[in-house]
C-alpha cells in the first residue's frame, strides 16, 4: 500500500498499528487477538445476555410518515436523551465523515409453481427469495443468469426441474431451471438458472415480477409505499434482500443540514442477505457462524477516511452494515470480496467512532455488535429506556446515536 493509502483510525486517542493481513474472510471476533488487555471482554457472554422482552406492539409495521420525523435516542452520554432524527446535523461536528451503505434492495420475493409432469395439472406452488445474483464467473455456464435462493415448497424439485415464476415465460413472467444445492451438494440454498425475455437480466426480471422482501416480523404484504420507503434515498447498487435500515431516516432536509454543518459523506456497499434475520442456534456465541455477504469500498471512500483523520474528524457509520464493512477492511486489508465478520464484546474497533443504528432483535448478532461498540451494560440500559418510552423497534422503527467506548463490555 502506498503512502497515500489511508490507515484505520486511532480508537480512544491511542495509535492502532495497521496490519492488512490479506488472509481472506475475517473470522469471529472471539478468535481475534486484541492489541491490549484493555480491549478484552472481562466475561464470557452467551446469547441470553442479549435478550430482552419486547411487546409486539412496539414492532413497527409501517414507516414514520416523514423519514426524519422518527425518534432518535441519543445514547452518547451516560444519561440518554430523547430527540428527533432531524436534529442529527446539530449533534455532529464540522469535519466529521458520515459513511453510508449505498446498496439497493431488490424485489427478491417471487411466487410461482413447479412445471406439471402431467398435462393440465399444477405442479405445486412455491415461494422464492433470491439471496444473490451470481457473477458471470460464478455461474456454471458464465451467462450471468444464475442465482441462489431460498425456496419454500412442499416438495423440492428434482435437478433439472422447471419452475414457472409469476405465470412463467409463456404467461408474462419467467422460468427457472433448478441446478442443485449451493454452495455444495448439502448447501442451504438453491442454485437456479433464469430464463426470461431476451436481454432481461435477473435484476430486470425481479423488478418486473418480484415483491419487496419485507422482514419476517412485518405482517403485511408489500405495497407501493413499501417499495418506496423500504429503500434509502441514496440506494444505488442493486443486491440486497434487506434494507440498511438506519439509513432509512435520512431525507433531503437532513442531508442538506449535514452539508451546511460541514459534515462530509462517503459510501460503501454491502449487500445484506437474509441471514441477517437468522436466529442464533446456540447459546454459546463462539459456536455461531456468520453468513457471508459481499462488500466493496471504493478508493474515494478510503481517501475520505484518511482526510477525515488528518483534519481530526470522526468517522460516523450509518448502520451496522457499514460498521461490518469498514471493520472488515481494517482487520483484513481487503477492500472488496465477502465478509463473515462477527463483532462481539471484546472486538477492537479500528475505524468507526460513532454509530447510527436502529433497535435490533433480542439475542441477535446485531445486538452483540452494538454492545461491543458502546458497552454491554450501557446498551441494555438504553434499550430499557427505549422500551419505557415506547420507541418503535426494528426496520421501520426509530434510531439510536452511539459513541464508541474504550474497553467496551
C-alpha positions in Angstrom: 0.0 0.0 0.0 1.4 3.4 -0.9 1.9 6.4 1.3 -1.5 7.9 0.3 -3.5 4.8 1.4 -5.5 5.7 4.5 -4.8 3.7 7.6 -7.6 2.7 10.0 -8.1 5.2 12.8 -6.9 5.6 16.3 -9.5 4.4 18.7 -9.9 6.2 22.0 -7.0 8.5 21.4 -4.2 6.0 21.1 -2.4 4.7 18.0 -3.6 1.5 16.4 -1.0 -0.4 14.3 -2.2 -1.0 10.7 -1.9 -4.7 9.7 -3.5 -5.7 6.4 -3.4 -9.4 6.9 -4.8 -10.3 3.4 -5.7 -13.7 4.6 -9.3 -13.9 3.3 -12.5 -13.7 5.3 -12.4 -12.0 8.7 -13.0 -14.5 11.5 -15.3 -14.1 14.5 -14.1 -11.5 17.0 -13.9 -14.1 19.8 -11.0 -15.6 17.9 -9.2 -12.3 17.2 -6.2 -11.4 19.4 -6.8 -7.9 20.8 -3.8 -5.5 20.9 -4.1 -4.8 24.6 -5.8 -6.3 27.6 -7.9 -3.2 27.9 -9.9 -4.2 24.9 -10.6 -7.7 26.1 -14.1 -8.6 27.4 -13.8 -9.4 31.1 -16.5 -12.0 31.0 -17.9 -14.7 28.7 -21.1 -13.8 27.1 -23.9 -16.1 25.9 -26.9 -15.3 23.7 -29.0 -14.9 26.8 -27.0 -11.8 27.8 -28.5 -10.0 24.8 -32.1 -11.0 25.4 -35.0 -8.7 26.4 -38.8 -8.7 26.4 -40.3 -6.8 23.6 -44.0 -6.1 23.4 -45.2 -6.9 19.9 -47.0 -3.6 19.6 -43.6 -1.8 19.6 -42.5 -3.7 16.4 -43.1 -1.0 13.7 -45.2 -2.3 10.9 -45.1 0.8 8.8 -42.5 3.7 8.5 -43.0 7.0 10.1 -44.9 9.3 7.6 -41.8 11.5 7.3 -38.4 9.8 7.3 -36.6 12.3 9.5 -39.6 12.7 11.9 -38.7 9.3 13.5 -37.3 9.4 17.0 -33.6 9.4 17.8 -32.3 8.1 21.1 -29.0 10.0 21.8 -27.0 7.4 23.7 -23.6 9.0 23.6 -23.6 10.1 27.3 -24.4 8.0 30.4 -27.8 9.6 30.5 -30.0 9.1 27.4 -31.6 12.0 25.6 -34.8 11.7 23.6 -34.5 13.5 20.3 -36.0 13.6 16.7 -33.9 12.4 13.8 -33.9 15.7 12.0 -31.8 17.0 14.9 -28.8 14.9 13.8 -26.9 17.7 12.0 -26.6 19.6 15.2 -25.2 16.6 17.0 -22.3 16.2 14.7 -19.2 18.4 14.1 -17.7 20.1 11.1 -15.1 17.7 9.6 -16.9 14.5 10.6 -17.4 11.9 7.9 -20.7 10.0 7.5 -20.3 6.7 5.7 -23.5 5.2 4.2 -24.2 1.8 2.7 -25.4 2.5 -0.9 -26.9 -0.9 -1.5 -30.3 -1.1 -3.2 -32.9 -3.6 -2.1 -34.0 -5.8 -4.9 -37.6 -7.2 -5.3 -36.3 -10.6 -4.5 -39.5 -12.3 -3.3 -41.2 -14.3 -6.1 -44.1 -16.7 -6.3 -44.8 -19.5 -8.8 -45.4 -23.1 -9.4 -43.4 -26.1 -10.5 -43.9 -27.3 -14.0 -46.5 -30.1 -14.1 -45.5 -33.6 -15.1 -49.0 -34.3 -16.3 -50.8 -32.1 -18.9 -53.4 -29.9 -17.5 -52.3 -30.2 -13.8 -50.4 -27.9 -11.5 -47.0 -28.9 -10.1 -47.2 -27.3 -6.7 -46.9 -23.7 -5.6 -43.7 -22.2 -4.1 -42.2 -19.0 -2.7 -38.7 -18.0 -3.8 -36.4 -15.5 -2.1 -33.4 -14.8 -4.3 -30.4 -14.3 -2.0 -27.9 -13.2 -4.6 -27.3 -12.9 -8.4 -24.2 -14.9 -9.2 -21.4 -13.1 -11.1 -20.7 -14.5 -14.6 -17.5 -16.1 -13.3 -19.5 -17.8 -10.5 -22.1 -19.2 -12.9 -21.9 -22.7 -14.2 -22.2 -21.5 -17.8 -20.8 -18.0 -17.5 -24.1 -16.5 -18.6 -24.7 -14.2 -15.6 -28.3 -15.5 -15.5 -27.9 -17.7 -12.4 -29.0 -17.0 -8.9 -29.0 -18.7 -5.5 -32.2 -18.6 -3.4 -34.2 -19.8 -0.5 -37.1 -22.0 -1.7 -40.3 -22.7 0.3 -42.2 -25.5 -1.3 -43.9 -28.7 -0.1 -41.7 -31.0 -2.2 -38.4 -30.0 -3.6 -38.0 -30.1 -7.4 -35.6 -32.7 -8.9 -32.3 -31.4 -10.5 -33.2 -30.1 -14.0 -36.8 -29.4 -12.8 -38.5 -26.3 -14.3 -40.1 -23.6 -12.2 -42.7 -21.2 -13.6 -42.4 -17.8 -11.9 -45.1 -15.1 -12.0 -47.0 -17.1 -14.6 -43.9 -18.4 -16.4 -42.3 -17.2 -19.6 -45.4 -18.1 -21.5 -47.6 -16.2 -19.1 -45.7 -12.9 -18.9 -43.3 -14.0 -16.2 -40.2 -16.1 -16.5 -38.9 -19.6 -15.9 -36.1 -21.1 -13.9 -34.2 -24.4 -14.0 -33.2 -26.0 -10.7 -29.5 -26.9 -10.9 -28.9 -28.2 -7.4 -27.9 -27.0 -3.9 -25.4 -24.2 -3.2 -22.6 -23.7 -2.4 -22.3 -27.5 -2.4 -24.5 -30.6 -2.6 -25.6 -30.1 1.1 -25.8 -26.3 1.0 -28.7 -24.4 2.4 -29.5 -22.5 -0.8 -30.9 -23.5 -4.2 -29.0 -22.8 -7.5 -31.2 -21.7 -10.3 -30.8 -20.5 -13.9 -33.3 -18.0 -15.0 -35.0 -17.9 -18.5 -36.7 -14.6 -19.3 -37.3 -12.5 -22.4 -34.2 -11.8 -24.4 -31.9 -9.2 -22.9 -33.5 -9.1 -19.5 -31.1 -9.6 -16.6 -32.1 -11.3 -13.3 -32.4 -7.8 -11.8 -34.8 -6.8 -14.6 -36.9 -9.9 -14.0 -37.1 -9.3 -10.3 -38.0 -5.7 -10.7 -40.8 -6.6 -13.1 -42.2 -9.7 -11.4 -41.0 -9.6 -7.8 -42.1 -8.3 -4.4 -40.3 -6.2 -1.8 -38.7 -8.7 0.6 -40.1 -7.3 3.8 -38.6 -8.7 7.1 -40.5 -11.7 8.7 -41.7 -9.5 11.6 -43.6 -7.2 9.2 -47.0 -8.9 8.9 -48.5 -7.2 5.8 -47.8 -7.8 2.2 -45.7 -5.3 0.3 -47.3 -2.2 -1.0 -46.3 0.7 -3.3 -45.4 2.6 -0.1 -43.0 -0.2 1.0 -41.4 -0.2 -2.5 -40.6 3.5 -1.9 -39.9 3.5 1.9 -38.0 0.2 2.3 -35.2 1.8 0.3 -32.8 4.6 1.2 -32.8 7.8 -0.7 -29.2 7.2 -1.9 -29.6 3.5 -2.8 -27.5 2.9 -5.9 -26.1 -0.7 -6.3 -28.7 -3.5 -6.6 -28.1 -6.6 -4.5 -29.7 -6.6 -1.0 -32.7 -8.5 0.3 -32.9 -6.3 3.4 -32.5 -2.6 3.7 -29.7 -0.9 5.7 -32.4 0.4 8.0 -30.5 3.0 9.9 -30.2 4.9 6.7 -34.0 4.9 6.1 -34.3 8.0 8.3 -32.3 10.3 6.0 -34.0 12.6 3.7 -33.1 15.7 1.6 -33.6 18.0 4.5 -31.2 16.1 6.8 -28.6 15.7 4.1 -28.7 19.4 3.3 -28.4 20.2 7.0 -25.4 17.9 7.4 -23.7 19.5 4.4 -24.3 23.0 5.8 -22.8 21.9 9.1 -19.6 20.9 7.3 -20.1 17.1 7.7 -18.7 15.1 4.8 -20.1 11.9 3.4 -18.9 8.8 1.6 -20.3 5.4 0.8 -19.5 1.7 0.9 -21.5 -1.2 -0.5 -22.5 -4.3 1.5 -25.4 -6.4 0.1 -27.4 -7.5 3.0 -28.5 -11.2 2.9 -31.5 -12.9 4.5 -29.1 -14.4 7.1 -29.3 -11.1 8.9 -32.7 -12.4 10.3 -31.4 -15.9 11.2 -31.6 -16.5 14.9 -28.6 -18.0 16.8 -28.9 -21.7 17.2 -26.6 -22.0 20.2 -26.3 -20.1 23.4 -22.6 -20.2 23.1 -21.6 -17.2 20.9 -18.3 -18.8 19.8 -20.3 -21.6 18.1 -22.2 -19.2 15.8 -21.1 -19.0 12.2 -22.0 -15.7 10.5 -23.4 -15.7 7.0 -21.1 -14.2 4.3 -22.1 -11.0 2.4 -20.5 -9.2 -0.5 -18.9 -5.8 0.1 -16.8 -3.2 -1.7 -15.1 0.0 -0.6 -14.3 2.5 -3.3 -10.9 4.2 -3.4 -12.5 7.6 -2.8 -14.0 6.4 0.5 -10.6 5.2 1.7 -9.3 8.7 0.8 -12.2 10.3 2.6 -11.4 8.4 5.8 -7.7 9.4 5.5 -8.8 13.0 5.0 -11.1 12.8 8.0 -8.4 11.5 10.3 -6.0 14.2 9.0 -8.4 17.0 10.0 -9.3 15.5 13.3 -12.8 14.4 12.3 -14.8 11.4 13.4 -16.0 8.5 11.3 -19.7 8.1 11.7 -21.1 4.8 10.4 -24.7 4.8 9.3 -25.8 1.3 10.3 -24.3 -2.0 11.3 -23.7 -3.0 7.7 -21.4 0.0 7.3 -19.6 -1.0 10.6 -19.1 -4.5 9.3 -17.7 -3.3 6.0 -15.3 -0.8 7.4 -14.0 -3.0 10.2 -13.7 -6.0 7.8 -11.3 -3.8 5.7 -9.4 -2.7 8.9 -8.9 -6.2 10.1 -8.2 -7.9 6.7 -6.9 -5.3 4.4 -9.4 -6.3 1.7 -11.5 -3.6 0.0 -13.9 -6.0 -1.7 -15.0 -9.6 -1.5 -17.0 -11.3 1.1 -17.1 -10.9 4.9 -18.5 -13.1 7.7 -17.1 -10.8 10.4 -18.8 -11.4 13.7 -18.4 -8.5 16.1 -19.0 -9.3 19.8 -17.8 -7.7 23.1 -14.0 -7.6 23.2 -13.7 -6.7 19.5 -11.2 -3.9 18.8 -12.8 -1.2 16.6 -10.2 0.4 14.3 -12.3 2.8 12.1 -15.7 3.7 13.4 -16.1 6.4 16.1 -19.9 7.0 16.1 -22.7 4.7 15.1 -26.3 5.5 13.9 -28.4 2.3 14.2 -31.9 1.1 14.7 -33.1 -1.1 17.6 -32.4 -4.8 17.0 -33.9 -8.2 17.7 -33.3 -9.8 21.0 -30.4 -12.3 21.1 -29.3 -11.2 17.6 -25.8 -10.8 16.3 -26.6 -7.1 15.7 -27.4 -6.6 19.4 -23.9 -8.1 20.1 -22.3 -5.7 17.6 -23.8 -2.6 19.2 -23.0 -3.9 22.7 -19.4 -4.4 21.5 -19.4 -0.8 20.2 -21.0 1.1 23.1 -20.7 -1.2 26.0 -23.0 -4.1 27.0 -24.5 -2.6 30.2 -24.9 0.8 28.5 -26.7 -0.7 25.6 -29.0 -2.7 27.8 -29.8 0.5 29.8 -30.6 2.3 26.5 -32.9 -0.5 25.5 -34.7 -0.4 28.8 -35.2 3.4 28.3 -36.4 2.9 24.8 -39.0 0.3 26.0 -40.2 2.5 28.8 -40.5 5.5 26.4 -42.3 3.4 23.7 -39.8 3.7 20.9 -40.6 1.8 17.8 -38.4 -1.2 17.0 -36.7 -2.9 14.1 -36.6 -2.0 10.4 -39.3 0.6 10.3 -38.6 1.8 13.8 -36.6 4.6 15.5 -32.9 5.1 15.7 -30.0 5.5 18.2 -26.8 7.5 18.1 -23.9 5.7 19.9 -20.3 6.6 20.7 -17.6 4.0 20.8 -16.3 3.3 24.3 -12.9 2.1 25.2 -12.8 -1.4 26.7 -16.5 -1.7 25.8 -18.1 -4.5 27.8 
